[in-house]
Amino acid sequence: MKNDKRVLAFDIGGTKIASGIIKLSEKGYEIFDYQKIPTPKNKKAIINLIVEMALNQKKNGGFKKIRIGIAGQIDNKKGTVIFSPNIKDLKNVNFKKDIQVKISEDVEIENDVKCFALAERKFGKARKYDNVVFLTIGTGIGGAIQVAGNLYRGANNIAGEFGHMTIFSEGKKCECGKVGCWEQYASGRAIENLYDELFGKQKKAKDIALDSKKGLKKDMKVIKQTAEYFAVGLVNIINTVNPEAIIISGSVSKQKEIIDLAKKRALQKTLIPGRNTKIIISDLGDEAILIGAGL
């Protein structure tokens, strides 16, 4: 395969880094050499890891560009991570420059959910709609907005930070420095924290979800409460943005009980026109951000 059509894409989140070679065409996309590893906790280790993976890929056939989706507030023009709530060491880091110093390649970075939005618009369920809100629900909650078919960035490329809507004025402290943020109540980490708060034990979100399906009362209580909190955020989004659709991805989106209950509660509480909003699970899978980074 010629490297002129190959893009080395990265999806950098709070708990994992995914990577792959993306080959795009008008007919679709292909992903090669998909990998997923835990996210290091400091910027030097993250940058060194990306450079190492890029050098290995060059030996295996090469690529034309490096494209990176990162959770957090991104200055995509300068290539700077302004702030990443779930990777605390990434603050005012010129990711583009730091990588290019070590490996001479064409590097660009973008917010991860904006990458997800681009993938959905090109290949996913967003093709049917002009006005869409995109949510990724994992370690935290990220968002993006599409208006009249175009990605809406806001004045500083941070439009769509729905995870940092305040839903409790005197709530839990968030990694962003505020209190009461939505992601402190409806993300994967929030599920685990709620279980610990209620029952004094640590348990993985995926195990809580599995045990709730088996009818374990403690786990069912956590899942039900999380769904109620998730519904609060959905109501705020629908009443404010009035999208045709909300398209959801990420680990929590796979928990049908949370999504179905939240959807039901949210559509009961929105303004009447908002009840037509479709709440949809993405079918692009875990690779969606990589695909969008490639785009």
Phi and psi in degrees as GROMACS dihedral restraints (atoms count N, CA, C in turn):
[ dihedral_restraints ]
;  ai    aj    ak    al  type     phi  dphi    fc
    3     4     5     6     1   -71.9    20    10
    4     5     6     7     1   142.8    20    10
    6     7     8     9     1   -79.8    20    10
    7     8     9    10     1    -4.7    20    10
    9    10    11    12     1   -71.0    20    10
   10    11    12    13     1   -12.4    20    10
   12    13    14    15     1  -113.4    20    10
   13    14    15    16     1     8.4    20    10
   15    16    17    18     1  -102.4    20    10
   16    17    18    19     1   132.0    20    10
   18    19    20    21     1  -119.7    20    10
   19    20    21    22     1   129.6    20    10
   21    22    23    24     1   -87.8    20    10
   22    23    24    25     1   112.8    20    10
   24    25    26    27     1  -111.7    20    10
   25    26    27    28     1   145.7    20    10
   27    28    29    30     1  -128.0    20    10
   28    29    30    31     1   144.6    20    10
   30    31    32    33     1  -122.0    20    10
   31    32    33    34     1   105.8    20    10
   33    34    35    36     1  -105.0    20    10
   34    35    36    37     1   110.5    20    10
   36    37    38    39     1  -115.1    20    10
   37    38    39    40     1  -177.4    20    10
   39    40    41    42     1   -67.0    20    10
   40    41    42    43     1   -27.2    20    10
   42    43    44    45     1  -119.3    20    10
   43    44    45    46     1   -20.9    20    10
   45    46    47    48     1  -144.9    20    10
   46    47    48    49     1   155.4    20    10
   48    49    50    51     1  -116.8    20    10
   49    50    51    52     1   124.0    20    10
   51    52    53    54     1  -108.6    20    10
   52    53    54    55     1   148.7    20    10
   54    55    56    57     1  -146.0    20    10
   55    56    57    58     1   160.1    20    10
   57    58    59    60     1  -177.0    20    10
   58    59    60    61     1   158.4    20    10
   60    61    62    63     1   -87.8    20    10
   61    62    63    64     1   124.3    20    10
   63    64    65    66     1  -106.6    20    10
   64    65    66    67     1   128.5    20    10
   66    67    68    69     1  -116.8    20    10
   67    68    69    70     1   117.5    20    10
   69    70    71    72     1  -105.8    20    10
   70    71    72    73     1   147.9    20    10
   72    73    74    75     1  -149.4    20    10
   73    74    75    76     1   172.3    20    10
   75    76    77    78     1   -63.1    20    10
   76    77    78    79     1   -26.6    20    10
   78    79    80    81     1   -82.9    20    10
   79    80    81    82     1   -20.1    20    10
   81    82    83    84     1   159.2    20    10
   82    83    84    85     1  -145.5    20    10
   84    85    86    87     1  -146.7    20    10
   85    86    87    88     1   157.6    20    10
   87    88    89    90     1  -131.4    20    10
   88    89    90    91     1   145.4    20    10
   90    91    92    93     1  -121.6    20    10
   91    92    93    94     1   128.5    20    10
   93    94    95    96     1  -121.5    20    10
   94    95    96    97     1   151.7    20    10
   96    97    98    99     1    56.1    20    10
   97    98    99   100     1    42.9    20    10
   99   100   101   102     1   -65.9    20    10
  100   101   102   103     1   132.8    20    10
  102   103   104   105     1  -137.4    20    10
  103   104   105   106     1   153.1    20    10
  105   106   107   108     1  -144.0    20    10
  106   107   108   109     1   126.1    20    10
  108   109   110   111     1  -138.8    20    10
  109   110   111   112     1   158.9    20    10
  111   112   113   114     1   -62.0    20    10
  112   113   114   115     1   145.6    20    10
  114   115   116   117     1   -78.4    20    10
  115   116   117   118     1   123.5    20    10
  117   118   119   120     1   -61.7    20    10
  118   119   120   121     1   159.1    20    10
  120   121   122   123     1   -97.9    20    10
  121   122   123   124     1     2.0    20    10
  123   124   125   126     1  -131.7    20    10
  124   125   126   127     1   153.1    20    10
  126   127   128   129     1   -63.0    20    10
  127   128   129   130     1   -38.5    20    10
  129   130   131   132     1   -61.1    20    10
  130   131   132   133     1   -43.8    20    10
  132   133   134   135     1   -66.8    20    10
  133   134   135   136     1   -37.9    20    10
  135   136   137   138     1   -65.3    20    10
  136   137   138   139     1   -46.9    20    10
  138   139   140   141     1   -64.6    20    10
  139   140   141   142     1   -44.4    20    10
  141   142   143   144     1   -61.4    20    10
  142   143   144   145     1   -37.2    20    10
  144   145   146   147     1   -65.1    20    10
  145   146   147   148     1   -44.3    20    10
  147   148   149   150     1   -62.3    20    10
  148   149   150   151     1   -44.4    20    10
  150   151   152   153     1   -62.7    20    10
  151   152   153   154     1   -43.6    20    10
  153   154   155   156     1   -61.1    20    10
  154   155   156   157     1   -44.6    20    10
  156   157   158   159     1   -66.4    20    10
  157   158   159   160     1   -37.4    20    10
  159   160   161   162     1   -65.2    20    10
  160   161   162   163     1   -42.7    20    10
  162   163   164   165     1   -63.5    20    10
  163   164   165   166     1   -38.1    20    10
  165   166   167   168     1   -65.4    20    10
  166   167   168   169     1   -39.9    20    10
  168   169   170   171     1   -67.5    20    10
  169   170   171   172     1   -33.0    20    10
  171   172   173   174     1   -62.3    20    10
  172   173   174   175     1   -35.7    20    10
  174   175   176   177     1   -68.3    20    10
  175   176   177   178     1   -27.0    20    10
  177   178   179   180     1   -96.2    20    10
  178   179   180   181     1    15.4    20    10
  180   181   182   183     1   133.7    20    10
  181   182   183   184     1   -16.4    20    10
  183   184   185   186     1    83.2    20    10
  184   185   186   187     1   179.9    20    10
  186   187   188   189     1  -162.2    20    10
  187   188   189   190     1   165.1    20    10
  189   190   191   192     1   -91.9    20    10
  190   191   192   193     1   -38.1    20    10
  192   193   194   195     1  -142.9    20    10
  193   194   195   196     1   159.8    20    10
  195   196   197   198     1  -112.5    20    10
  196   197   198   199     1   126.4    20    10
  198   199   200   201     1  -128.1    20    10
  199   200   201   202     1   131.8    20    10
  201   202   203   204     1  -129.0    20    10
  202   203   204   205     1   125.7    20    10
  204   205   206   207     1  -100.8    20    10
  205   206   207   208     1   127.3    20    10
  207   208   209   210     1  -128.5    20    10
  208   209   210   211     1   135.7    20    10
  210   211   212   213     1   -69.1    20    10
  211   212   213   214     1   124.3    20    10
  213   214   215   216     1   136.8    20    10
  214   215   216   217     1  -170.4    20    10
  216   217   218   219     1   -91.1    20    10
  217   218   219   220     1   120.1    20    10
  219   220   221   222     1  -121.5    20    10
  220   221   222   223     1   132.4    20    10
  222   223   224   225     1   -93.4    20    10
  223   224   225   226     1    95.4    20    10
  225   226   227   228     1   -72.9    20    10
  226   227   228   229     1   -19.1    20    10
  228   229   230   231     1   -75.9    20    10
  229   230   231   232     1   -41.7    20    10
  231   232   233   234     1   -87.4    20    10
  232   233   234   235     1   -18.0    20    10
  234   235   236   237     1    80.5    20    10
  235   236   237   238     1    30.6    20    10
  237   238   239   240     1  -111.6    20    10
  238   239   240   241     1   135.5    20    10
  240   241   242   243     1   -86.4    20    10
  241   242   243   244     1   110.5    20    10
  243   244   245   246     1   -72.7    20    10
  244   245   246   247     1   -45.8    20    10
  246   247   248   249     1  -165.0    20    10
  247   248   249   250     1   133.6    20    10
  249   250   251   252     1  -126.9    20    10
  250   251   252   253     1   102.4    20    10
  252   253   254   255     1   -54.4    20    10
  253   254   255   256     1   -33.7    20    10
  255   256   257   258     1  -100.3    20    10
  256   257   258   259     1     3.9    20    10
  258   259   260   261     1  -132.3    20    10
  259   260   261   262     1    84.3    20    10
  261   262   263   264     1   -59.6    20    10
  262   263   264   265     1   -27.4    20    10
  264   265   266   267     1   -76.7    20    10
  265   266   267   268     1   -11.5    20    10
  267   268   269   270     1   -91.5    20    10
  268   269   270   271     1    84.8    20    10
  270   271   272   273     1  -135.5    20    10
  271   272   273   274     1   117.7    20    10
  273   274   275   276     1    53.1    20    10
  274   275   276   277     1    48.8    20    10
  276   277   278   279     1  -106.4    20    10
  277   278   279   280     1   122.0    20    10
  279   280   281   282     1   -81.1    20    10
  280   281   282   283     1    85.6    20    10
  282   283   284   285     1   -59.2    20    10
  283   284   285   286     1   -44.6    20    10
  285   286   287   288     1   -58.5    20    10
  286   287   288   289     1   -50.4    20    10
  288   289   290   291     1   -64.6    20    10
  289   290   291   292     1   -44.2    20    10
  291   292   293   294     1   -63.4    20    10
  292   293   294   295     1   -32.3    20    10
  294   295   296   297     1   -78.9    20    10
  295   296   297   298     1   -41.3    20    10
  297   298   299   300     1   -67.2    20    10
  298   299   300   301     1   -25.9    20    10
  300   301   302   303     1   -62.8    20    10
  301   302   303   304     1   -34.2    20    10
  303   304   305   306     1   -92.7    20    10
  304   305   306   307     1   -26.5    20    10
  306   307   308   309     1  -147.4    20    10
  307   308   309   310     1   121.9    20    10
  309   310   311   312     1   -79.2    20    10
  310   311   312   313     1    87.2    20    10
  312   313   314   315     1  -139.0    20    10
  313   314   315   316     1   163.2    20    10
  315   316   317   318     1   -75.9    20    10
  316   317   318   319     1   110.8    20    10
  318   319   320   321     1  -119.9    20    10
  319   320   321   322     1   133.2    20    10
  321   322   323   324     1  -136.9    20    10
  322   323   324   325     1   149.2    20    10
  324   325   326   327     1  -125.8    20    10
  325   326   327   328     1   157.2    20    10
  327   328   329   330     1  -153.5    20    10
  328   329   330   331     1   156.6    20    10
  330   331   332   333     1   -58.0    20    10
  331   332   333   334     1   139.4    20    10
  333   334   335   336     1   -64.0    20    10
  334   335   336   337     1   -37.6    20    10
  336   337   338   339     1   -75.3    20    10
  337   338   339   340     1   -28.9    20    10
  339   340   341   342     1   -66.1    20    10
  340   341   342   343     1   -34.6    20    10
  342   343   344   345     1   -63.3    20    10
  343   344   345   346     1   -45.0    20    10
  345   346   347   348     1   -57.1    20    10
  346   347   348   349     1   -43.2    20    10
  348   349   350   351     1   -61.5    20    10
  349   350   351   352     1   -42.6    20    10
  351   352   353   354     1   -62.9    20    10
  352   353   354   355     1   -40.8    20    10
  354   355   356   357     1   -64.8    20    10
  355   356   357   358     1   -44.6    20    10
  357   358   359   360     1   -63.8    20    10
  358   359   360   361     1   -39.8    20    10
  360   361   362   363     1   -64.9    20    10
  361   362   363   364     1   -37.1    20    10
  363   364   365   366     1   -83.7    20    10
  364   365   366   367     1   -44.5    20    10
  366   367   368   369     1  -123.3    20    10
  367   368   369   370     1    -8.8    20    10
  369   370   371   372     1  -111.1    20    10
  370   371   372   373     1  -154.8    20    10
  372   373   374   375     1   -76.0    20    10
  373   374   375   376     1   -13.7    20    10
  375   376   377   378     1   -71.0    20    10
  376   377   378   379     1   -12.0    20    10
  378   379   380   381     1   -60.0    20    10
  379   380   381   382     1   -23.5    20    10
  381   382   383   384     1   -83.3    20    10
  382   383   384   385     1   -11.5    20    10
  384   385   386   387     1  -128.9    20    10
  385   386   387   388     1   150.8    20    10
  387   388   389   390     1   -94.1    20    10
  388   389   390   391     1   -35.4    20    10
  390   391   392   393     1  -118.3    20    10
  391   392   393   394     1   109.2    20    10
  393   394   395   396     1  -137.3    20    10
  394   395   396   397     1   144.3    20    10
  396   397   398   399     1  -109.7    20    10
  397   398   399   400     1   135.8    20    10
  399   400   401   402     1  -112.5    20    10
  400   401   402   403     1   135.3    20    10
  402   403   404   405     1  -129.6    20    10
  403   404   405   406     1   136.4    20    10
  405   406   407   408     1  -115.0    20    10
  406   407   408   409     1   125.1    20    10
  408   409   410   411     1  -116.1    20    10
  409   410   411   412     1   100.4    20    10
  411   412   413   414     1  -136.6    20    10
  412   413   414   415     1  -122.6    20    10
  414   415   416   417     1   -55.3    20    10
  415   416   417   418     1   -42.8    20    10
  417   418   419   420     1  -126.3    20    10
  418   419   420   421     1  -160.3    20    10
  420   421   422   423     1  -127.1    20    10
  421   422   423   424     1   121.9    20    10
  423   424   425   426     1  -115.5    20    10
  424   425   426   427     1   158.8    20    10
  426   427   428   429     1  -147.1    20    10
  427   428   429   430     1   162.8    20    10
  429   430   431   432     1  -150.9    20    10
  430   431   432   433     1   160.2    20    10
  432   433   434   435     1  -129.9    20    10
  433   434   435   436     1   134.0    20    10
  435   436   437   438     1  -114.8    20    10
  436   437   438   439     1   124.3    20    10
  438   439   440   441     1  -121.2    20    10
  439   440   441   442     1   125.7    20    10
  441   442   443   444     1    51.8    20    10
  442   443   444   445     1    38.2    20    10
  444   445   446   447     1    85.3    20    10
  445   446   447   448     1    -2.8    20    10
  447   448   449   450     1  -117.4    20    10
  448   449   450   451     1   147.0    20    10
  450   451   452   453     1   -68.2    20    10
  451   452   453   454     1   124.8    20    10
  453   454   455   456     1   -95.3    20    10
  454   455   456   457     1   120.2    20    10
  456   457   458   459     1  -100.5    20    10
  457   458   459   460     1   -23.2    20    10
  459   460   461   462     1    79.4    20    10
  460   461   462   463     1  -176.8    20    10
  462   463   464   465     1   -68.2    20    10
  463   464   465   466     1   -30.7    20    10
  465   466   467   468     1  -128.1    20    10
  466   467   468   469     1    24.9    20    10
  468   469   470   471     1    66.1    20    10
  469   470   471   472     1    23.5    20    10
  471   472   473   474     1  -118.2    20    10
  472   473   474   475     1    12.5    20    10
  474   475   476   477     1   -59.9    20    10
  475   476   477   478     1   137.0    20    10
  477   478   479   480     1    99.9    20    10
  478   479   480   481     1    11.1    20    10
  480   481   482   483     1   -78.1    20    10
  481   482   483   484     1    62.2    20    10
  483   484   485   486     1   -67.1    20    10
  484   485   486   487     1   -26.2    20    10
  486   487   488   489     1   -60.4    20    10
  487   488   489   490     1   -18.7    20    10
  489   490   491   492     1  -110.1    20    10
  490   491   492   493     1    21.9    20    10
  492   493   494   495     1   -67.3    20    10
  493   494   495   496     1   139.4    20    10
  495   496   497   498     1   -83.1    20    10
  496   497   498   499     1   119.9    20    10
  498   499   500   501     1  -110.0    20    10
  499   500   501   502     1   -11.5    20    10
  501   502   503   504     1  -136.8    20    10
  502   503   504   505     1   119.1    20    10
  504   505   506   507     1   -66.6    20    10
  505   506   507   508     1   -24.0    20    10
  507   508   509   510     1  -125.3    20    10
  508   509   510   511     1    43.3    20    10
  510   511   512   513     1   -88.8    20    10
  511   512   513   514     1  -160.1    20    10
  513   514   515   516     1   -67.0    20    10
  514   515   516   517     1   147.5    20    10
  516   517   518   519     1   -72.0    20    10
  517   518   519   520     1   136.8    20    10
  519   520   521   522     1  -102.8    20    10
  520   521   522   523     1   159.7    20    10
  522   523   524   525     1   -62.9    20    10
  523   524   525   526     1   -21.1    20    10
  525   526   527   528     1   -78.1    20    10
  526   527   528   529     1   -10.8    20    10
  528   529   530   531     1   105.5    20    10
  529   530   531   532     1   -16.2    20    10
  531   532   533   534     1   -87.2    20    10
  532   533   534   535     1  -178.1    20    10
  534   535   536   537     1  -124.9    20    10
  535   536   537   538     1   153.7    20    10
  537   538   539   540     1    76.3    20    10
  538   539   540   541     1    17.8    20    10
  540   541   542   543     1   -68.8    20    10
  541   542   543   544     1   147.1    20    10
  543   544   545   546     1   -54.7    20    10
  544   545   546   547     1   -40.1    20    10
  546   547   548   549     1   -68.0    20    10
  547   548   549   550     1   -15.9    20    10
  549   550   551   552     1   -76.3    20    10
  550   551   552   553     1    -6.0    20    10
  552   553   554   555     1  -125.2    20    10
  553   554   555   556     1   -17.4    20    10
  555   556   557   558     1  -134.0    20    10
  556   557   558   559     1    14.0    20    10
  558   559   560   561     1   -99.2    20    10
  559   560   561   562     1   177.0    20    10
  561   562   563   564     1   -61.3    20    10
  562   563   564   565     1   -42.5    20    10
  564   565   566   567     1   -63.9    20    10
  565   566   567   568     1   -36.2    20    10
  567   568   569   570     1   -64.8    20    10
  568   569   570   571     1   -37.2    20    10
  570   571   572   573     1   -60.1    20    10
  571   572   573   574     1   -46.3    20    10
  573   574   575   576     1   -65.8    20    10
  574   575   576   577     1   -41.1    20    10
  576   577   578   579     1   -65.0    20    10
  577   578   579   580     1   -39.7    20    10
  579   580   581   582     1   -64.6    20    10
  580   581   582   583     1   -41.5    20    10
  582   583   584   585     1   -60.5    20    10
  583   584   585   586     1   -44.0    20    10
  585   586   587   588     1   -63.6    20    10
  586   587   588   589     1   -42.5    20    10
  588   589   590   591     1   -63.4    20    10
  589   590   591   592     1   -41.5    20    10
  591   592   593   594     1   -77.9    20    10
  592   593   594   595     1   -36.4    20    10
  594   595   596   597     1  -124.1    20    10
  595   596   597   598     1     0.0    20    10
  597   598   599   600     1    67.8    20    10
  598   599   600   601     1    25.8    20    10
  600   601   602   603     1  -136.7    20    10
  601   602   603   604     1   149.7    20    10
  603   604   605   606     1   -94.1    20    10
  604   605   606   607     1   138.6    20    10
  606   607   608   609     1  -154.1    20    10
  607   608   609   610     1   139.4    20    10
  609   610   611   612     1   -68.8    20    10
  610   611   612   613     1   145.3    20    10
  612   613   614   615     1   -57.5    20    10
  613   614   615   616     1   -42.1    20    10
  615   616   617   618     1   -64.7    20    10
  616   617   618   619     1   -33.2    20    10
  618   619   620   621     1   -73.5    20    10
  619   620   621   622     1   -35.7    20    10
  621   622   623   624     1   -62.5    20    10
  622   623   624   625     1   -43.7    20    10
  624   625   626   627     1   -63.5    20    10
  625   626   627   628     1   -44.4    20    10
  627   628   629   630     1   -62.3    20    10
  628   629   630   631     1   -43.9    20    10
  630   631   632   633     1   -72.3    20    10
  631   632   633   634     1   -26.8    20    10
  633   634   635   636     1   -66.3    20    10
  634   635   636   637     1   -34.5    20    10
  636   637   638   639     1   -67.8    20    10
  637   638   639   640     1   -27.2    20    10
  639   640   641   642     1   -80.7    20    10
  640   641   642   643     1    -5.9    20    10
  642   643   644   645     1    93.9    20    10
  643   644   645   646     1    11.5    20    10
  645   646   647   648     1   -69.9    20    10
  646   647   648   649     1   124.2    20    10
  648   649   650   651     1   -63.9    20    10
  649   650   651   652     1   -39.9    20    10
  651   652   653   654     1   -61.5    20    10
  652   653   654   655     1   -45.7    20    10
  654   655   656   657     1   -68.8    20    10
  655   656   657   658     1   -38.6    20    10
  657   658   659   660     1   -62.3    20    10
  658   659   660   661     1   -37.6    20    10
  660   661   662   663     1   -63.6    20    10
  661   662   663   664     1   -43.4    20    10
  663   664   665   666     1   -64.8    20    10
  664   665   666   667     1   -45.1    20    10
  666   667   668   669     1   -64.0    20    10
  667   668   669   670     1   -42.8    20    10
  669   670   671   672     1   -63.9    20    10
  670   671   672   673     1   -43.4    20    10
  672   673   674   675     1   -66.3    20    10
  673   674   675   676     1   -40.8    20    10
  675   676   677   678     1   -61.5    20    10
  676   677   678   679     1   -40.3    20    10
  678   679   680   681     1   -62.2    20    10
  679   680   681   682     1   -38.3    20    10
  681   682   683   684     1   -64.7    20    10
  682   683   684   685     1   -42.9    20    10
  684   685   686   687     1   -65.6    20    10
  685   686   687   688     1   -39.2    20    10
  687   688   689   690     1   -63.3    20    10
  688   689   690   691     1   -38.6    20    10
  690   691   692   693     1   -62.1    20    10
  691   692   693   694     1   -37.3    20    10
  693   694   695   696     1   -57.4    20    10
  694   695   696   697     1   -46.5    20    10
  696   697   698   699     1   -65.1    20    10
  697   698   699   700     1   -40.7    20    10
  699   700   701   702     1   -61.7    20    10
  700   701   702   703     1   -41.5    20    10
  702   703   704   705     1   -59.5    20    10
  703   704   705   706     1   -46.7    20    10
  705   706   707   708     1   -59.7    20    10
  706   707   708   709     1   -43.1    20    10
  708   709   710   711     1   -65.0    20    10
  709   710   711   712     1   -47.8    20    10
  711   712   713   714     1   -63.6    20    10
  712   713   714   715     1   -43.5    20    10
  714   715   716   717     1   -70.9    20    10
  715   716   717   718     1   -26.4    20    10
  717   718   719   720     1   -89.1    20    10
  718   719   720   721     1   -47.0    20    10
  720   721   722   723     1   -95.2    20    10
  721   722   723   724     1   -28.1    20    10
  723   724   725   726     1    53.5    20    10
  724   725   726   727     1    53.7    20    10
  726   727   728   729     1   -78.6    20    10
  727   728   729   730     1   158.7    20    10
  729   730   731   732     1   -69.8    20    10
  730   731   732   733     1   -35.3    20    10
  732   733   734   735     1  -147.2    20    10
  733   734   735   736     1   149.7    20    10
  735   736   737   738     1  -116.1    20    10
  736   737   738   739     1   120.3    20    10
  738   739   740   741     1  -109.3    20    10
  739   740   741   742     1   126.9    20    10
  741   742   743   744     1  -117.6    20    10
  742   743   744   745     1   138.6    20    10
  744   745   746   747     1  -137.5    20    10
  745   746   747   748     1   177.3    20    10
  747   748   749   750     1   104.1    20    10
  748   749   750   751     1   169.9    20    10
  750   751   752   753     1   -60.1    20    10
  751   752   753   754     1   -39.0    20    10
  753   754   755   756     1   -71.3    20    10
  754   755   756   757     1   -25.9    20    10
  756   757   758   759     1   -64.0    20    10
  757   758   759   760     1   -18.3    20    10
  759   760   761   762     1   -81.1    20    10
  760   761   762   763     1    -8.5    20    10
  762   763   764   765     1   -90.7    20    10
  763   764   765   766     1    92.3    20    10
  765   766   767   768     1   -58.6    20    10
  766   767   768   769     1   -36.1    20    10
  768   769   770   771     1   -62.0    20    10
  769   770   771   772     1   -41.2    20    10
  771   772   773   774     1   -66.9    20    10
  772   773   774   775     1   -48.5    20    10
  774   775   776   777     1   -65.9    20    10
  775   776   777   778     1   -45.3    20    10
  777   778   779   780     1   -63.4    20    10
  778   779   780   781     1   -43.8    20    10
  780   781   782   783     1   -68.7    20    10
  781   782   783   784     1   -42.1    20    10
  783   784   785   786     1   -63.0    20    10
  784   785   786   787     1   -41.9    20    10
  786   787   788   789     1   -59.8    20    10
  787   788   789   790     1   -47.1    20    10
  789   790   791   792     1   -60.9    20    10
  790   791   792   793     1   -47.2    20    10
  792   793   794   795     1   -64.8    20    10
  793   794   795   796     1   -42.6    20    10
  795   796   797   798     1   -64.8    20    10
  796   797   798   799     1   -46.4    20    10
  798   799   800   801     1   -71.1    20    10
  799   800   801   802     1   -18.7    20    10
  801   802   803   804     1   -73.7    20    10
  802   803   804   805     1   -27.4    20    10
  804   805   806   807     1  -106.3    20    10
  805   806   807   808     1    -5.2    20    10
  807   808   809   810     1   -78.7    20    10
  808   809   810   811     1   164.5    20    10
  810   811   812   813     1   -59.9    20    10
  811   812   813   814     1   150.3    20    10
  813   814   815   816     1   -52.2    20    10
  814   815   816   817     1   -47.2    20    10
  816   817   818   819     1   -61.2    20    10
  817   818   819   820     1   -29.3    20    10
  819   820   821   822     1   -69.0    20    10
  820   821   822   823     1   -14.2    20    10
  822   823   824   825     1   -71.2    20    10
  823   824   825   826     1    -7.8    20    10
  825   826   827   828     1   -86.5    20    10
  826   827   828   829     1    -6.2    20    10
  828   829   830   831     1   -63.4    20    10
  829   830   831   832     1   131.2    20    10
  831   832   833   834     1   -87.6    20    10
  832   833   834   835     1   132.1    20    10
  834   835   836   837     1  -111.0    20    10
  835   836   837   838     1   112.8    20    10
  837   838   839   840     1  -126.4    20    10
  838   839   840   841     1   141.2    20    10
  840   841   842   843     1   -90.9    20    10
  841   842   843   844     1   130.4    20    10
  843   844   845   846     1   -63.5    20    10
  844   845   846   847     1   144.6    20    10
  846   847   848   849     1  -110.1    20    10
  847   848   849   850     1    13.8    20    10
  849   850   851   852     1   -79.6    20    10
  850   851   852   853     1   -15.1    20    10
  852   853   854   855     1    78.3    20    10
  853   854   855   856     1  -165.7    20    10
  855   856   857   858     1   -68.3    20    10
  856   857   858   859     1   -12.8    20    10
  858   859   860   861     1   -89.1    20    10
  859   860   861   862     1    -2.2    20    10
  861   862   863   864     1   -56.0    20    10
  862   863   864   865     1   -43.5    20    10
  864   865   866   867     1   -68.0    20    10
  865   866   867   868     1   -36.5    20    10
  867   868   869   870     1   -62.2    20    10
  868   869   870   871     1   -43.4    20    10
  870   871   872   873     1   -61.4    20    10
  871   872   873   874     1   -45.7    20    10
  873   874   875   876     1   -64.2    20    10
  874   875   876   877     1   -37.2    20    10
  876   877   878   879     1   -62.8    20    10
  877   878   879   880     1   -39.8    20    10
  879   880   881   882     1   -63.1    20    10
  880   881   882   883     1   -36.5    20    10
